[in-house]
Amino acid sequence: MERGEAVRTWKARRRTSSGQAADLVRLGPAYAVPLDRPLDAAAVFGRRAPLVLEVGSGTGEATAAMAAADPSRDVLAVEVHTPGVAALLRRVEEEGLRNVRVVEADGLHVLTALLTPGSLDEVRVFFPDPWPKARHAKRRLVTPSFAALVADRLRPGGRLHVATDWASYAEQVLGVVDDSPDLSVASRERGDRPTTRFERRGVAAGREISDVVAVRR
Ligand SMILES: C[S@@+](CC[C@H](N)C(=O)[O-])C[C@H]1O[C@@H](n2cnc3c(N)ncnc32)[C@H](O)[C@@H]1O
């Protein structure tokens, strides 16, 4: 289940509206994170605090709610989909959140090039693109190589939290964690994770929601 550099884990989605484009121009600079060098979290967030990475934050429903509920930690949200980035920037501004930064990038790049070993307190992946067809399985984000990368970037005791509404993806995540020498399943509870549009859609379609919380040994 290893993947080449060029494999995309996301689907093409709709274009940015003019309002979203304006939000990106207006709000982007204030929440910008340099993508060409390792993250200097103290400079970017203006303080030193435990750091959470969310890969595939979508429109940031969960990101904003969880950041507001836990102001003691900083959240770096990574999303490839430009309208999602704009929507989260708008939420961050409207809710006055000081502990969120938003990166328009591939989460694999951010993990590989921006984050250093042991620098993360938690990694969140909520409702990753499911790629349910067997021929697309290589596009799934959570693979053994992803788990190894995440385990390296987490501090000992740090957590990886994945939620999905696809049973086969949940099995894949459990298998990946089971096979990882550095991770073990700590919980199957959703904790304080709020419900997102993708979760509501999965429930409406009759799919069961699975959470896997793994801890870095
Ligand atoms: C199904 S949506 C779920 C969004 C959000 N987590 C939620 O629950 O509402 C999956 C999101 O992951 C993003 N995504 C997929 N692969 C990604 C990657 N490698 N890096 C960053 N974002 C990614 C997609 O663009 C999409 O917005």
The ligand as an ORCA input file, in Angstrom:
! r2SCAN-3c Opt
* xyz 0 1
  C     -14.618     14.116      2.595
  S     -13.817     15.607      2.933
  C     -13.983     15.775      4.706
  C     -13.729     17.181      5.153
  C     -13.801     17.417      6.675
  N     -12.760     16.707      7.377
  C     -15.144     17.083      7.216
  O     -15.285     16.089      7.953
  O     -16.098     17.809      6.882
  C     -12.101     15.171      2.771
  C     -11.224     16.389      2.594
  O      -9.861     16.014      2.602
  C      -9.173     16.809      1.634
  N      -7.931     16.090      1.318
  C      -7.803     14.878      0.736
  N      -6.522     14.526      0.636
  C      -5.800     15.541      1.192
  C      -4.411     15.774      1.383
  N      -3.508     14.864      0.980
  N      -4.026     16.914      1.973
  C      -4.941     17.843      2.363
  N      -6.273     17.693      2.206
  C      -6.692     16.550      1.620
  C     -10.162     16.932      0.508
  O      -9.906     18.036     -0.332
  C     -11.469     17.098      1.277
  O     -11.774     18.450      1.531
*
